[in-house]
Amino acid sequence: MSPFKTAFKALLPLLERGALTADRAFSGYVQPRRARGKLLLQPYVGWGTPGRVELRGRVLLPRTVAPARRTDPRLRNAQNVLRRLFSREVGGVTVSGVLNGQRAAAVSDSDGYFTLEFTPPSPLPGGWHQVPLQLDGREVQASARVHVVADARFGVISDLDDTVIQSDVTSVPRMLSTVLTGNARTRLPFPGVGALYRALTRDGEARNPIFYVSSSPWNFFDLLWQFLDYRRIPLGPLFLRNWGMDLLGGHGGYKHGVIEQIFQRFPDLKFVLVGDSGEKDPEIYAEVVHRHPGRVLAVYIRDVTEAHRDEGVLKLREEVRKAGVDLVLAADSLNAASHAMAMGLITPGEYRSVLTSVARSYET
C-alpha cells in the first residue's frame, strides 16, 4: 500500500467524525425549517419473505426532474444529475405504510431515510405487492412496490455498473461523461443482458428473484429503475449507497454486507452471482463462495478490463473451482448463457433468445 493510501486510511476516521459533526450541526439548524415546507415521499423497493418484509425510502424536498427522453440534450441530462445529487433530505418526519392490513411506521433520520418493517399475521404470497405510504399529518402519499420471495428455485445477485449498464468505470473521464450526460433512455445495456436476466429469473410459471447491488448513490434510484424498466431488464430490489462520507469506506465491505444480509434472509436459497472485472466483484464473490459452501451455483464476471487484470481473475477462478463452483469470465452475455444452459439454470430456448438478442445488438 502506498504512503498516500496509508495516510488517507489513517485520516479517514477523523474525516468521517468531522463530517458527521458538521452534518449534525447543519441538520439541527435546517431540518426543522425544511419539515415545514412541501415534502416528497421517495419509496424504494421493498423485499423479504412471506413472514417478514422490509421497505426503505426517503423524505425529501421536491425537485424538478423532467421525464427522460432519448432526444434530451446532454446539458439537460447533466442538470438533472446534479439535481439528484444535491437532494435536500428531511428528518424527523413520521412515515406510515400498510401491507396486507398491517400498519408500520418509522421516523426519517437526519439523511431523510426511513425503514418500515412488516411481519404479517398470515404469510404473504410470493410476487409483487403494493404498499400505500403516507406522511402522518400531511396530505402526502406514495405507493411502493414490495417483492416477496417464495418457492423460488434460486436467486440472482447482480452488480449494475459495467455489468448491466455500460458505465466505463475503468476510465474515470469516460465514466464521468457517461454518468453525467446520459439519462434512463440514452444509457446503454450490454448486448443480451436483458434476455439473459429474463431467462435466469423465469422458471416456468414461477419467478426467481433478482437483487441489484451497486455502489451508486440512492440519489440515482429513479434513474436506474427507469433504465431497467425501459430496457425490459427484470426488476428487483436495488441496494445502493448513501451519498456522503460512507462512500469513502470502500466498495468491498459495503457489498459484502449487503450480500450477507440477502443470504441470511433466505437461508435455503442458492444464488447466481453476476459482476464485472472492473472493480472487486471477482474477489468479493470468491469470498462469498468460501464463506457459504453450497450456496453459490455459479459466478459470472463480465470481462471489461485488460489482460493483466484477467490473469488475476483467472487465478481466482481456480480457487473458486476448488470449492466446486465455476467462475466464468465472460466476454459477453452469450458466454454466461451457454454455461447457464449447461447447468440447467436456463432452457435451450432461452439460450437461443440470448443468442438472438446479442446478434441483433451487433447488427445495429
For each residue, the residues with C-beta under 8 A, 3 or more apart:
1: 5 6 9
2: 5 6
3: 6 7
4: 7 8
5: 1 2 8 9
6: 1 2 3 9 10
7: 3 4 10 11
8: 4 5 11 12
9: 1 5 6 12
10: 6 7 13
11: 7 8 14 15
12: 8 9 15 16 248 249
13: 10 16 17
14: 11 17 18
15: 11 12 18 19 245 248
16: 12 13 19 20 245 246 248
17: 13 14 20 21
18: 14 15 21 22
19: 15 16 22 23 244 245
20: 16 17 23 24 245
21: 17 18 24 25
22: 18 19 25 26
23: 19 20 26 27 110 244
24: 20 21 27 28 110
25: 21 22 28 29
26: 22 23 29 30
27: 23 24 30 31 91 110
28: 24 25 31
29: 25 26 32 33
30: 26 27 33 34
31: 27 28 34 35 90 91 92 110
32: 29 35 36 92
33: 29 30 36 37
34: 30 31 37 61 88 90
35: 31 32 39 90 91 92 93
36: 32 33
37: 33 34 61
38: 61 62
39: 35 59 60 61 62 90 93 135 138 140
40: 59 60 61 62 63 140
41: 57 58 59 95 133 134 135 140 141 142
42: 57 58 59 60 142 221 222
43: 46 55 56 57 131 133 142 143 144 145
44: 55 56 57 58 144 218 221 237 238
45: 55 144 145 146 147 225 235 236 237 238
46: 43 53 54 55 56 116 129 131 144 145 146 147 237
47: 53 54 146 147 148 149 209 211 236 237 265
48: 52 53 54 118 146 148 149 265
49: 52 53 148 149 150 265 266
50: 120 123 124 125 126 148 150
51: 119 120 123 124
52: 48 49 117 118 119 265
53: 46 47 48 49 99 117 118 119 120 124 146 148
54: 46 47 48 115 116 117 118
55: 43 44 45 46 97 99 115 116 117 118 131 144 146
56: 43 44 46 113 114 115 116
57: 41 42 43 44 95 113 114 116 133 142 144
58: 41 42 44 87 89 108 111 112 113 114 218
59: 39 40 41 42 89 90 91 93 95 108 112 114 135
60: 39 40 42 63 87 88 89 90 112
61: 34 37 38 39 40 87 88 89 90
62: 38 39 40
63: 40 60 83 84 87 88
64: 83
65: 80 83 84 222
66: 76 80
67:
68: 72 77 80 183 184 185 186 223 226
69: 72 183 185
70: 185 186
71:
72: 68 69 76 77 183 185 186
73: 76 77
74: 77 78 181
75: 78 79
76: 66 72 73 79 80
77: 68 72 73 74 80 81 180 181 182 183 186
78: 74 75 81 82 180 181
79: 75 76 82 83
80: 65 66 68 76 77 83 84 183
81: 77 78 84 85 179 180
82: 78 79 85 86
83: 63 64 65 79 80 86 87
84: 63 65 80 81 87 219 220 222 223
85: 81 82 217 219 243
86: 82 83
87: 58 60 61 63 83 84 112 219 243
88: 34 60 61 63
89: 58 59 60 61 108 110 111 112 113
90: 31 34 35 39 59 60 61 93 108 112
91: 27 31 35 59 107 108 109 110 111 112
92: 31 32 35 107 108
93: 35 39 59 90 107 108 114 135 136
94: 105 106 107 108 135 136 137
95: 41 57 59 105 106 107 108 114 116 133 134 135 136
96: 103 104 105 116 133 134 136
97: 55 103 104 105 116 118 131 132 133 134 144
98: 101 102 103 104 131 132
99: 53 55 102 104 118 120 124 129 131 146
100: 118 120 122 124 129
101: 98 120 121
102: 98 99 118 119 120 121
103: 96 97 98
104: 96 97 98 99 116 117 118
105: 94 95 96 97 116 136
106: 94 95 114 115 116 117
107: 91 92 93 94 95 114
108: 58 59 89 90 91 92 93 94 95 112 113 114
109: 91 112 113 114
110: 23 24 27 31 89 91
111: 58 89 91 242 244
112: 58 59 60 87 89 90 91 108 109
113: 56 57 58 89 108 109 218 242
114: 56 57 58 59 93 95 106 107 108 109
115: 54 55 56 106
116: 46 54 55 56 57 95 96 97 104 105 106 131
117: 52 53 54 55 104 106
118: 48 52 53 54 55 97 99 100 102 104
119: 51 52 53 102
120: 50 51 53 99 100 101 102 123 124
121: 101 102
122: 100
123: 50 51 120 150
124: 50 51 53 99 100 120 129 148 150
125: 50 148 150
126: 50 148 149 150 151 152 206 207
127: 147 148 150 207
128: 145 146 147 148
129: 46 99 100 124 145 146 147 148
130: 143 144 145 146
131: 43 46 55 97 98 99 116 143 144 145 146
132: 97 98 141 142 143 144
133: 41 43 57 95 96 97 141 142 143 144
134: 41 95 96 97 138 140 141 142
135: 39 41 59 93 94 95 138 140 141
136: 93 94 95 96 105
137: 94
138: 39 134 135
139:
140: 39 40 41 134 135
141: 41 132 133 134 135
142: 41 42 43 57 132 133 134
143: 43 130 131 132 133
144: 43 44 45 46 55 57 97 130 131 132 133
145: 43 45 46 128 129 130 131 235
146: 45 46 47 48 53 55 99 128 129 130 131
147: 45 46 47 127 128 129 209 236 237
148: 47 48 49 50 53 124 125 126 127 128 129
149: 47 48 49 126 152 155 209 266 269
150: 49 50 123 124 125 126 127
151: 126 206
152: 126 149 155 203 206 207 208 209 269
153: 203 206 208
154: 208 269 270 271 272 297 345
155: 149 152 208 209 210 211 262 266 269 270 271 272
156: 197 200 201 208 209 210 211 236 271 272 274
157: 210 211 213 259 262 271 272 273 274
158: 163 164 197 210 211 212 213 273 274 275
159: 162 163 164 212 213 214 274 275 276 281
160: 163 164 165 212 213 214 216 224 238
161: 164 165 167 169 214 215 216 276 278
162: 159 165 166 167 168 169 170 276 278 279 302 304
163: 158 159 160 190 193 274 275 276 281 302
164: 158 159 160 161 189 190 193 197 212 228 233
165: 160 161 162 187 188 189 190 224 227
166: 162 178 187 188 189 190
167: 161 162 175 178 179
168: 162 171 174 175 178
169: 161 162 175 276 278 279 304
170: 162 175 278 304 305
171: 168 174 175
172: 175 176
173: 176 177
174: 168 171 177 178
175: 167 168 169 170 171 172 178 179
176: 172 173 179 180
177: 173 174 180 181
178: 166 167 168 174 175 181 182 187
179: 81 167 175 176 182
180: 77 78 81 176 177
181: 74 77 78 177 178
182: 77 178 179 186 187
183: 68 69 72 77 80 186 187 223
184: 68 187 223 224 226 227 230
185: 68 69 70 72 230
186: 68 70 72 77 182 183
187: 165 166 178 182 183 184 227
188: 165 166
189: 164 165 166 193 194 227 231 233
190: 163 164 165 166 193 302 332 333
191: 332 333 357 358 361 362
192: 195 196 332 333 334 337 354 355 357 358 361
193: 163 164 189 190 196 197 233 333
194: 189 197 198 231 232 233 357
195: 192 198 199 333 337 350 353 354 356 357 358
196: 192 193 199 200 333 336 337 340 346 354
197: 156 158 164 193 194 200 201 210 233 234
198: 194 195 201 202 232 233 234 350 353
199: 195 196 202 337 340 346 347 350 351 353 354
200: 156 196 197 208 210 272 340 345 346
201: 156 197 198 207 208 209 210 234 236
202: 198 199 207 208 350
203: 152 153 206 207 208
204:
205:
206: 126 151 152 153 203
207: 126 127 152 201 202 203
208: 152 153 154 155 156 200 201 202 203
209: 47 147 149 152 155 156 201 236
210: 155 156 157 158 197 200 201 234 235 236
211: 47 155 156 157 158 236 237 239 262
212: 158 159 160 164 224 228 236 237 238 239
213: 157 158 159 160 239 255 258 259
214: 159 160 161 224 238 239 240 241
215: 161 240 241 247 251 254 255 279
216: 160 161 220 224 240 241
217: 85 220 240 241 242 243 247
218: 44 58 113 221 240 241 242 243
219: 84 85 87 243
220: 84 216 217 223 224 240
221: 42 44 218 224 225 238 240
222: 42 65 84 225 226
223: 68 84 183 184 220 226 227
224: 160 165 184 212 214 216 220 221 227 228 238 240
225: 45 221 222 228 229 235 238
226: 68 184 222 223 229 230
227: 165 184 187 189 223 224 230 231 233
228: 164 212 224 225 231 233 234 235
229: 225 226 232 233 235
230: 184 185 226 227
231: 189 194 227 228
232: 194 198 229
233: 164 189 193 194 197 198 227 228 229
234: 197 198 201 210 228
235: 45 145 210 225 228 229
236: 45 47 147 156 201 209 210 211 212
237: 44 45 46 47 147 211 212
238: 44 45 160 212 214 221 224 225
239: 211 212 213 214 258
240: 214 215 216 217 218 220 221 224
241: 214 215 216 217 218 246 247 254
242: 111 113 217 218 246 247
243: 85 87 217 218 219 247
244: 19 23 111 247
245: 15 16 19 20 248 249
246: 16 241 242 249 254
247: 215 217 241 242 243 244
248: 12 15 16 245
249: 12 245 246 253 254
250: 253 254
251: 215 254 255 279 280
252: 255 256 280 283 284
253: 249 250 256 257
254: 215 241 246 249 250 251 257 258
255: 213 215 251 252 258 259 280 281 284
256: 252 253 259 260 284 287 288
257: 253 254 260 261
258: 213 239 254 255 261 262
259: 157 213 255 256 262 263 273 284 288
260: 256 257 263 264
261: 257 258 264 265
262: 155 157 211 258 259 265 266 271
263: 259 260 266 267 271 288 292 295
264: 260 261 267
265: 47 48 49 52 261 262
266: 49 149 155 262 263 269
267: 263 264
268:
269: 149 152 154 155 266
270: 154 155 294 295 296 297
271: 154 155 156 157 262 263 295 296 297
272: 154 155 156 157 200 296 297 298 299 300 340 345
273: 157 158 259 285 288 296 298 299 300
274: 156 157 158 159 163 299 300 301 302 336
275: 158 159 163 279 281 282 284 285 299 300 301 302
276: 159 161 162 163 169 279 281 301 302 303 304
277: 281 282 301 302 303 304 305 309 310 313 329
278: 161 162 169 170 281 304 305
279: 162 169 215 251 275 276
280: 251 252 255 283 284
281: 159 163 255 275 276 277 278 284 285 301
282: 275 277 285 286 299 301 312 313 316 327
283: 252 280 286 287 316
284: 252 255 256 259 275 280 281 287 288
285: 273 275 281 282 288 289 296 299 301 320 327
286: 282 283 289 290 299 316 319 320 327
287: 256 283 284 290 291
288: 256 259 263 273 284 285 291 292 295 296
289: 285 286 292 293 296 299 320 323 325
290: 286 287 293 323
291: 287 288
292: 263 288 289 295 296
293: 289 290 323 324
294: 270 324
295: 263 270 271 288 292
296: 270 271 272 273 285 288 289 292 299 325
297: 154 270 271 272 325 343 345
298: 272 273 325 326 327 328 339 340 343 345
299: 272 273 274 275 282 285 286 289 296 320 325 326 327 328
300: 272 273 274 275 328 330 336 339 340
301: 274 275 276 277 281 282 285 313 327 328 329 330
302: 162 163 190 274 275 276 277 330 332 336
303: 276 277 310 313 329 330 331
304: 162 169 170 276 277 278
305: 170 277 278 309 310
306: 309 310
307: 310 311
308: 311 312
309: 277 305 306 312 313
310: 277 303 305 306 307 313 314 329
311: 307 308 314 315
312: 282 308 309 315 316
313: 277 282 301 303 309 310 316 317 327 329
314: 310 311 317 318 329
315: 311 312 318 319
316: 282 283 286 312 313 319 320 327
317: 313 314 320 321 326 327 329
318: 314 315 321 322
319: 286 315 316 322 323
320: 285 286 289 299 316 317 323 325 326 327
321: 317 318 324 325 326 327
322: 318 319
323: 289 290 293 319 320
324: 293 294 321
325: 289 296 297 298 299 320 321
326: 298 299 317 320 321 339 343
327: 282 285 286 298 299 301 313 316 317 320 321
328: 298 299 300 301 335 336 339
329: 277 301 303 310 313 314 317
330: 300 301 302 303 333 334 335 336 339
331: 303 335
332: 190 191 192 302 335 336 358
333: 190 191 192 193 195 196 330 336 337 354 357 358
334: 192 330 337 338 354 355 358
335: 328 330 331 332 338 339
336: 196 274 300 302 328 330 332 333 339 340
337: 192 195 196 199 333 334 340 341 346 350 351 354 355
338: 334 335 341 342 351
339: 298 300 326 328 330 335 336 342 343
340: 196 199 200 272 298 300 336 337 343 345 346 351
341: 337 338 344 345 346 347 348 350 351
342: 338 339
343: 297 298 326 339 340
344: 341
345: 154 200 272 297 298 340 341
346: 196 199 200 337 340 341 350 351 354
347: 199 341 350 351
348: 341 351 352
349: 352 353
350: 195 198 199 202 337 341 346 347 353 354
351: 199 337 338 340 341 346 347 348 354 355
352: 348 349 355 356
353: 195 198 199 349 350 356 357
354: 192 195 196 199 333 334 337 346 350 351 357 358
355: 192 334 337 351 352 358 359
356: 195 352 353 359 360
357: 191 192 194 195 333 353 354 360 361
358: 191 192 195 332 333 334 354 355 361 362
359: 355 356 362 363
360: 356 357 363 364
361: 191 192 357 358 364
362: 191 358 359
363: 359 360
364: 360 361
